[in-house]
Amino acid sequence: MNFRKTLRATVAGLFTVLSAASMSADNKLVNSEWNEVEQQAAGQTVYFNAWGGDNRTNDYINWLAAEVKRQFDIELVHVKLSDTAEAVSRVLAEKQAGNTNRGAVDLVWINGENFASMKQAGLLYGPWAEDVPNFPLTNPDESPAVRTDFTVPVDGYELPWGKAQLVFYYDKALTENPPKTIPQLLKWSKSNKGEFSYAKPPQFLGTTFLKQALIELAEDSSVLSEPVSEADFEAVTKPLWRFLDELHPQLWRSGRAFPESGPAMRQLMADGELSLAYSFNTQEAAGAIAANELPASVETYVLDGGTLGNFSFVGIPFNASHPAGAMVVANFMLSPEAQARKQDATVWGNSTVLSLEKLTEQQRALFEKLPQLPGAASTAELEKVIAEPHPSWVEALEQAWLKRYVGS
């Protein structure tokens, strides 16, 4: 794809922050070659809005910041979010206030309902993602997931960054036969009262559990790939609420309280309060075992019918103050060097979105030499991936859960 043509066609009227020498009369970015984009990015400060609720993730972003400073002279500032919706709301407020080129958010870690909301509201810069040099390494023609986010076409408005899949992990010293389906989970919980819980929605891990349960329990889950309707929602979710009503009294603290996050669940496992937990990072338990944060008796597995999986992305808001810097940072995040480090279970354990067959022998070696840690799920298990529902189901599930179980 011609980088010059695409950039000229997509950024008209949006950015005045680049130097006057680089802008035409109609505010089109005329610097077309990637090295010129890197020159524009040098010296910029990029504000990266990303979830900050896990130390491993934060440490990895700190490494990213050091690398883009060393390699590109870019200051990367991690704006830690408790919920990505915070960044979406900020960009929307700026648009409503007429701020079209001085946005506080330069780069945002998004997917699912947050991407759908930003795209629909015209809050994203682009399309740009398929023009960065490292995008072809995802082998997009053979990996359609890099172009679709929760059934919504990406259309070049965000760049894939990581791959996640729901996995369960259990302490075999405390329980021998973990449940392999959602109905089995209810039966298991009755025999192991207080030894399982799920994160509190709308925290994304809590909502993920609701979606996984709904997909397994719904009489016809195919409707979940379409935008939610009130009639469909009530009918499709009835089995979910029956299941949760029966499950909650069997949970940790009898369902009167819920862990706030994945790290909180991991800590409850470490303390021996839970014998079963789950994660959206396939190597979380293995990395925690290696770091002596979980006992060596912990094992990871995937449910018999498969589990939800998705890609996460990074996007640039329409009014980013430093779009050139954001593009250079995003491209580096997709580099084999950065992707291999992120996949290292001792660092983070987040799976790469790159296609290894598109890499050179030297680049593939970065992944091949990664440590294979005990406690991880097998490659064969991780092939059982279930597609995400349409993003409109997310908010509907969260609001219904809060109304039913919190009263708000």
C-alpha positions as CSV (number, residue, x, y, z in Angstrom):
1,M,0.0,0.0,0.0
2,N,1.3,3.5,-0.9
3,F,2.1,5.3,2.4
4,R,2.2,8.7,0.7
5,K,-1.3,8.3,-0.8
6,T,-2.9,7.0,2.3
7,L,-1.5,9.6,4.7
8,R,-2.4,12.4,2.3
9,A,-6.0,11.1,2.0
10,T,-6.7,10.5,5.7
11,V,-5.2,13.4,7.7
12,A,-6.6,16.4,5.9
13,G,-7.8,19.0,8.3
14,L,-7.0,17.1,11.5
15,F,-3.5,18.1,12.6
16,T,-1.7,21.4,12.8
17,V,0.8,20.2,15.4
18,L,3.4,19.2,12.9
19,S,5.9,21.8,11.7
20,A,4.7,24.3,9.1
21,A,7.3,23.0,6.6
22,S,5.6,19.6,6.7
23,M,2.1,20.8,6.1
24,S,0.4,21.8,2.9
25,A,-2.1,24.6,2.6
26,D,-5.0,22.3,3.4
27,N,-3.3,20.7,6.4
28,K,-2.4,17.5,4.6
29,L,0.7,15.7,5.9
30,V,3.1,15.7,3.0
31,N,5.9,13.9,4.7
32,S,5.3,10.5,3.1
33,E,8.3,8.3,3.7
34,W,8.6,6.4,7.0
35,N,12.0,7.9,7.9
36,E,10.4,11.4,7.6
37,V,7.6,10.3,10.0
38,E,10.4,9.2,12.4
39,Q,12.1,12.6,12.0
40,Q,8.8,14.3,12.9
41,A,8.4,12.0,15.9
42,A,11.9,12.7,17.3
43,G,11.7,14.9,20.4
44,Q,7.9,14.3,20.9
45,T,6.2,13.2,24.1
46,V,3.6,10.5,23.5
47,Y,0.9,10.0,26.1
48,F,-0.1,6.4,26.0
49,N,-3.3,5.7,27.8
50,A,-3.4,2.0,28.9
51,W,-4.7,-0.1,31.7
52,G,-2.3,0.1,34.7
53,G,-3.7,-2.6,36.9
54,D,-0.9,-5.2,36.6
55,N,2.7,-4.8,37.6
56,R,4.0,-7.0,34.7
57,T,2.1,-4.9,32.1
58,N,3.4,-1.7,33.7
59,D,7.0,-3.0,33.8
60,Y,6.7,-3.9,30.1
61,I,5.5,-0.5,29.1
62,N,8.4,1.0,31.1
63,W,10.7,-1.1,28.9
64,L,8.9,0.2,25.8
65,A,9.4,3.7,27.0
66,A,13.2,3.2,27.5
67,E,13.5,1.6,24.0
68,V,11.6,4.3,22.1
69,K,13.6,6.9,23.9
70,R,16.9,5.2,23.0
71,Q,16.0,4.4,19.4
72,F,13.7,7.2,18.3
73,D,14.2,10.0,20.9
74,I,10.5,9.8,21.9
75,E,9.3,10.2,25.5
76,L,6.6,7.7,26.2
77,V,4.4,8.5,29.2
78,H,2.2,5.7,30.5
79,V,-1.1,7.3,31.6
80,K,-2.4,4.5,33.8
81,L,-6.2,3.7,33.5
82,S,-8.4,1.6,35.6
83,D,-10.8,1.4,32.7
84,T,-10.2,2.3,29.0
85,A,-13.5,4.0,29.0
86,E,-11.8,6.9,30.9
87,A,-9.7,7.7,27.8
88,V,-12.7,7.3,25.5
89,S,-14.7,9.8,27.6
90,R,-11.8,12.3,27.6
91,V,-11.4,12.2,23.8
92,L,-15.2,12.6,23.4
93,A,-15.2,15.6,25.8
94,E,-12.4,17.2,23.8
95,K,-14.3,16.8,20.5
96,Q,-17.4,18.3,22.0
97,A,-15.3,21.2,23.3
98,G,-13.9,21.8,19.8
99,N,-10.4,20.6,20.5
100,T,-9.3,19.1,17.2
101,N,-5.6,19.1,17.4
102,R,-4.4,19.4,21.1
103,G,-5.7,16.2,22.5
104,A,-4.4,14.8,25.8
105,V,-4.3,11.2,24.5
106,D,-1.8,10.3,21.8
107,L,-2.1,6.5,21.8
108,V,-4.7,4.3,23.5
109,W,-4.8,0.5,24.2
110,I,-8.3,-0.5,23.0
111,N,-10.5,-3.2,21.6
112,G,-14.1,-4.4,21.7
113,E,-16.7,-1.9,22.8
114,N,-14.3,0.9,23.3
115,F,-13.0,0.6,19.8
116,A,-16.5,0.4,18.4
117,S,-17.6,3.5,20.4
118,M,-14.6,5.5,19.2
119,K,-14.9,4.5,15.6
120,Q,-18.7,5.2,15.5
121,A,-18.2,8.6,17.1
122,G,-15.4,9.6,14.7
123,L,-12.8,9.7,17.5
124,L,-10.0,7.9,15.8
125,Y,-7.3,9.1,13.4
126,G,-6.9,7.1,10.3
127,P,-6.8,4.9,8.5
128,W,-3.1,4.5,9.2
129,A,-2.5,1.1,10.7
130,E,-1.9,-0.9,7.6
131,D,0.7,1.6,6.4
132,V,3.3,1.2,9.2
133,P,6.3,-1.0,8.2
134,N,5.7,-3.8,10.6
135,F,2.0,-4.5,9.8
136,P,2.8,-7.0,7.0
137,L,4.4,-9.2,9.6
138,T,1.0,-10.0,10.9
139,N,0.2,-11.8,7.6
140,P,-3.2,-10.1,7.5
141,D,-4.5,-12.0,4.5
142,E,-4.1,-15.3,6.4
143,S,-5.0,-13.8,9.8
144,P,-8.3,-12.0,9.5
145,A,-8.5,-11.4,13.2
146,V,-6.0,-8.5,12.8
147,R,-8.7,-6.7,10.7
148,T,-11.7,-7.4,12.8
149,D,-12.4,-6.4,16.4
150,F,-15.3,-8.1,18.2
151,T,-17.0,-8.5,14.7
152,V,-16.4,-4.8,13.8
153,P,-14.1,-4.2,10.8
154,V,-10.9,-2.4,11.9
155,D,-10.5,-0.5,8.6
156,G,-7.0,0.6,9.5
157,Y,-8.1,2.6,12.5
158,E,-6.1,0.6,15.1
159,L,-3.0,-1.6,15.0
160,P,-2.9,-5.1,16.5
161,W,-0.7,-5.4,19.6
162,G,-1.5,-8.6,21.5
163,K,-3.5,-11.8,21.5
164,A,-5.4,-13.0,24.5
165,Q,-7.5,-16.1,25.4
166,L,-9.4,-17.0,28.4
167,V,-7.8,-19.8,30.4
168,F,-8.5,-21.3,33.8
169,Y,-5.8,-22.4,36.3
170,Y,-6.1,-24.5,39.4
171,D,-4.0,-25.7,42.3
172,K,-3.9,-29.5,41.9
173,A,-2.7,-29.7,45.5
174,L,-6.1,-28.4,46.6
175,T,-8.5,-29.8,43.9
176,E,-8.0,-32.8,41.6
177,N,-10.7,-32.5,39.0
178,P,-11.3,-29.0,37.9
179,P,-14.5,-28.2,35.9
180,K,-14.1,-28.4,32.1
181,T,-17.4,-26.7,31.2
182,I,-19.5,-23.9,32.6
183,P,-22.3,-26.3,33.9
184,Q,-19.6,-28.4,35.5
185,L,-18.3,-25.2,37.2
186,L,-21.5,-24.9,39.1
187,K,-21.4,-28.5,40.2
188,W,-17.8,-28.2,41.2
189,S,-18.4,-25.0,43.1
190,K,-21.1,-26.7,45.2
191,S,-18.5,-29.4,46.2
192,N,-15.8,-26.8,46.7
193,K,-17.6,-23.9,48.3
194,G,-15.8,-20.6,48.5
195,E,-12.9,-21.8,46.3
196,F,-13.8,-19.9,43.1
197,S,-14.8,-16.4,42.2
198,Y,-14.8,-14.1,39.2
199,A,-13.8,-10.5,38.8
200,K,-16.5,-7.9,39.4
201,P,-18.1,-6.5,36.2
202,P,-17.6,-4.1,34.5
203,Q,-13.9,-4.9,35.0
204,F,-13.0,-6.6,31.7
205,L,-12.2,-10.0,33.3
206,G,-15.6,-10.1,35.0
207,T,-17.4,-9.2,31.8
208,T,-15.3,-11.9,30.0
209,F,-16.6,-14.5,32.5
210,L,-20.2,-13.4,31.8
211,K,-19.7,-13.7,28.0
212,Q,-18.0,-17.2,28.3
213,A,-20.9,-18.4,30.5
214,L,-23.5,-16.9,28.2
215,I,-22.0,-18.5,25.1
216,E,-22.1,-21.9,26.7
217,L,-25.5,-21.6,28.3
218,A,-27.5,-19.9,25.5
219,E,-29.8,-22.0,23.5
220,D,-28.7,-20.2,20.3
221,S,-25.4,-18.3,20.8
222,S,-25.3,-17.3,17.1
223,V,-27.4,-14.3,17.8
224,L,-24.5,-12.9,19.9
225,S,-22.6,-12.0,16.7
226,E,-25.2,-9.4,15.8
227,P,-26.0,-6.1,17.6
228,V,-28.0,-6.7,20.7
229,S,-31.8,-6.0,20.8
230,E,-33.9,-5.8,23.9
231,A,-36.0,-8.8,22.9
232,D,-33.0,-10.9,22.1
233,F,-31.2,-9.9,25.3
234,E,-34.0,-10.9,27.6
235,A,-34.5,-14.3,26.0
236,V,-30.9,-15.2,25.4
237,T,-29.6,-14.2,28.9
238,K,-32.2,-16.1,31.0
239,P,-30.0,-19.2,31.3
240,L,-27.1,-17.0,32.4
241,W,-29.0,-15.3,35.2
242,R,-30.3,-18.7,36.5
243,F,-26.8,-20.0,36.5
244,L,-25.3,-17.0,38.3
245,D,-28.2,-17.0,40.9
246,E,-27.3,-20.6,41.8
247,L,-23.5,-20.0,41.5
248,H,-23.1,-16.9,43.7
249,P,-23.8,-18.5,47.1
250,Q,-21.1,-21.1,46.3
251,L,-18.4,-18.5,45.5
252,W,-15.7,-16.9,47.7
253,R,-17.3,-14.8,50.4
254,S,-20.6,-16.4,49.2
255,G,-20.7,-14.0,46.3
256,R,-21.2,-11.0,48.6
257,A,-17.9,-9.5,47.3
258,F,-15.8,-10.1,44.2
259,P,-12.1,-9.7,43.3
260,E,-11.4,-6.4,41.7
261,S,-9.0,-7.7,39.0
262,G,-7.0,-10.6,37.7
263,P,-4.0,-9.8,40.0
264,A,-6.4,-9.9,42.9
265,M,-7.6,-13.4,41.9
266,R,-4.0,-14.5,41.5
267,Q,-3.2,-13.2,45.0
268,L,-6.2,-15.1,46.4
269,M,-4.8,-18.3,44.8
270,A,-1.4,-17.5,46.2
271,D,-3.0,-17.2,49.7
272,G,-4.8,-20.5,49.3
273,E,-8.2,-18.9,49.5
274,L,-9.1,-20.0,45.9
275,S,-8.2,-23.3,44.3
276,L,-9.5,-22.3,40.9
277,A,-9.1,-19.0,39.0
278,Y,-8.9,-17.7,35.5
279,S,-7.0,-15.2,33.3
280,F,-7.0,-13.6,29.9
281,N,-3.3,-14.1,29.7
282,T,-2.5,-17.7,28.7
283,Q,0.8,-17.7,30.5
284,E,0.0,-15.7,33.6
285,A,0.1,-18.7,35.9
286,A,3.3,-20.0,34.4
287,G,5.0,-16.6,34.9
288,A,3.7,-16.4,38.4
289,I,5.1,-19.8,39.3
290,A,8.5,-18.8,37.8
291,A,8.4,-15.6,40.0
292,N,7.4,-17.7,43.1
293,E,4.1,-15.9,43.2
294,L,2.1,-19.1,42.8
295,P,2.9,-22.7,44.0
296,A,4.4,-25.2,41.5
297,S,1.2,-27.3,41.8
298,V,-0.8,-24.8,39.7
299,E,-1.8,-25.9,36.2
300,T,-3.5,-24.0,33.3
301,Y,-6.2,-25.4,31.0
302,V,-8.9,-24.5,28.5
303,L,-12.5,-25.5,28.8
304,D,-13.6,-28.5,26.6
305,G,-15.6,-26.4,24.2
306,G,-13.0,-23.7,23.9
307,T,-12.7,-20.3,25.4
308,L,-13.1,-16.7,24.3
309,G,-10.1,-15.2,22.5
310,N,-9.4,-11.8,20.9
311,F,-6.7,-9.4,19.7
312,S,-6.0,-6.1,21.5
313,F,-5.0,-3.1,19.5
314,V,-3.6,0.5,19.9
315,G,-5.4,3.4,18.3
316,I,-4.6,7.1,17.8
317,P,-7.3,9.6,18.7
318,F,-8.5,12.0,15.9
319,N,-7.0,15.0,17.8
320,A,-3.8,13.5,19.1
321,S,-1.2,16.2,19.8
322,H,1.6,13.9,18.6
323,P,0.4,11.6,15.8
324,A,3.8,11.0,14.3
325,G,5.2,9.9,17.6
326,A,2.2,7.7,18.2
327,M,2.7,5.9,14.9
328,V,6.4,5.3,15.5
329,V,5.7,3.9,19.0
330,A,2.9,1.7,17.7
331,N,5.1,0.4,14.9
332,F,7.9,-0.5,17.4
333,M,5.3,-2.2,19.6
334,L,4.6,-4.5,16.6
335,S,8.3,-5.2,16.0
336,P,9.7,-8.8,16.5
337,E,11.9,-7.5,19.3
338,A,9.0,-5.9,21.3
339,Q,6.6,-8.8,20.5
340,A,9.0,-11.5,21.6
341,R,9.7,-9.7,24.9
342,K,6.0,-9.3,25.5
343,Q,5.4,-13.1,24.9
344,D,8.1,-14.1,27.4
345,A,6.2,-15.5,30.3
346,T,8.8,-14.2,32.7
347,V,8.1,-10.7,31.5
348,W,4.4,-10.6,30.6
349,G,3.4,-13.7,28.6
350,N,1.1,-11.9,26.2
351,S,1.0,-13.8,22.9
352,T,2.3,-12.3,19.7
353,V,0.1,-11.1,16.8
354,L,3.0,-11.7,14.4
355,S,3.1,-14.6,11.9
356,L,6.3,-16.4,12.5
357,E,6.5,-17.5,8.8
358,K,6.7,-13.8,7.9
359,L,9.9,-13.4,10.0
360,T,13.5,-13.8,9.1
361,E,15.4,-16.7,10.7
362,Q,17.0,-14.3,13.1
363,Q,13.6,-12.8,14.1
364,R,12.0,-16.2,14.6
365,A,14.9,-17.1,16.9
366,L,13.7,-14.5,19.3
367,F,10.5,-16.5,19.9
368,E,12.0,-20.0,19.6
369,K,14.4,-19.3,22.5
370,L,11.7,-18.1,24.9
371,P,11.5,-20.2,28.0
372,Q,8.9,-23.0,28.1
373,L,7.6,-22.8,31.7
374,P,5.7,-25.4,33.7
375,G,2.1,-24.6,34.5
376,A,1.2,-23.3,31.0
377,A,-1.6,-24.6,28.8
378,S,-0.6,-26.7,25.8
379,T,-0.5,-25.4,22.3
380,A,-3.2,-27.8,21.3
381,E,-5.6,-26.6,24.0
382,L,-5.1,-23.0,22.9
383,E,-6.3,-23.8,19.4
384,K,-9.8,-24.0,20.8
385,V,-10.8,-20.3,20.4
386,I,-14.3,-18.9,20.5
387,A,-15.0,-15.6,18.8
388,E,-16.1,-12.6,20.8
389,P,-19.8,-11.4,20.7
390,H,-20.7,-8.1,19.0
391,P,-19.5,-5.3,21.3
392,S,-23.0,-4.1,21.9
393,W,-23.6,-7.1,24.2
394,V,-20.8,-6.0,26.5
395,E,-22.5,-2.9,28.0
396,A,-25.9,-4.6,28.0
397,L,-24.5,-7.5,30.1
398,E,-22.6,-5.2,32.5
399,Q,-25.6,-3.0,33.1
400,A,-27.9,-6.0,33.7
401,W,-25.4,-7.6,36.0
402,L,-25.0,-4.4,38.1
403,K,-28.8,-3.9,38.3
404,R,-29.4,-7.5,39.3
405,Y,-26.5,-8.0,41.8
406,V,-25.5,-4.5,42.9
407,G,-28.7,-2.6,42.6
408,S,-27.3,0.1,40.4
